[in-house]
Amino acid sequence: MTTLFISDLHLDPVRPHILARFGEFLRDEAAHADALYILGDLFEYWVGDDDPQPAAAVVAEGLSSLSATGVPVFFLRGNRDFLLRDAFAARCGMRILPDPCVIDLYGQPVLLMHGDALCTDDVAYQAFRQQSREPAWQDAMLAQPLPVRIALAQQMRAKSIEHQRKVMPDAAATAAGKEDITDVSAAAVEETCTRYGIATLIHGHTHRPAIHRLDVGGEPRRRIVLGDWYEQGSVLRADADGFSLASL
């Protein structure tokens, strides 16, 4: 059996082919897995569990059907869907995990993160991240009428793309709304691995799928980065024999 890890699907009605591919993945490969972990940015944006966007209904139906077969589904909030709360998680039959968190994976401790907290060189983003994770800020945001929240989310997306153009001027965002995201800080990765005392870290966010071999404090470490689903449909398969990172 295999445990599956995915992230950064950025599901949105404007990209129906990705939503359809996700449905196929849930019905086919995920249905035979030990567990499914979604490490954030399942949606392009999330303004509250009361948002009636069509993609949410499709996702909830697919994940609840998977969960009903006995496959546990776990979710870490990302930088696009950090307002996703227990009501929608219950609709999906999935459990929300803290970011970061350590899991037992076939007898080995593994650290899971969305990955944005590792991008410490982007000081402006880290300041916003800290503010937007405060319960008071989130409560104030969710208290706004739904149309206001949607407008604010669209403004944040536009500002995020513009911000990335400034910090990465040689990698402009595309017209499709994709972003060239600041990569993780090596120092942040080393500090995180040391603090948690783990040999394997899995995260998404940067859209740079790879398995990195590291030496931290004289100890071998492994950082596995999941890719996005804009084009590559990245999935990490893990079993008792190791890891395989692939594109669907």
Buried (B, 14 or more C-beta within 10 A) or exposed (E): EBBBBBBBBBBBEEBEEBBEBBBEBBEEBBBEBBBBBBBBBBBBBBBBBEBEBEBBEBBBBBBBBBBEEEBBBBBBBBBBBBBBBEEBBBBBBBEBBEBBEBBEBEEEEBBBBBBBBBBBBBEEBBEBBEEBBEEEEBEEBBEBEEEEBBEBBEEBBEEBBEBBBEBBEEEEBEEEBBBBBBBBBBEBBBBBBEEBEBBBBBBBBBBBBEBBEBEBEEEEBBBBBBBBBBEBBBBBBBBEEEBEBEEB
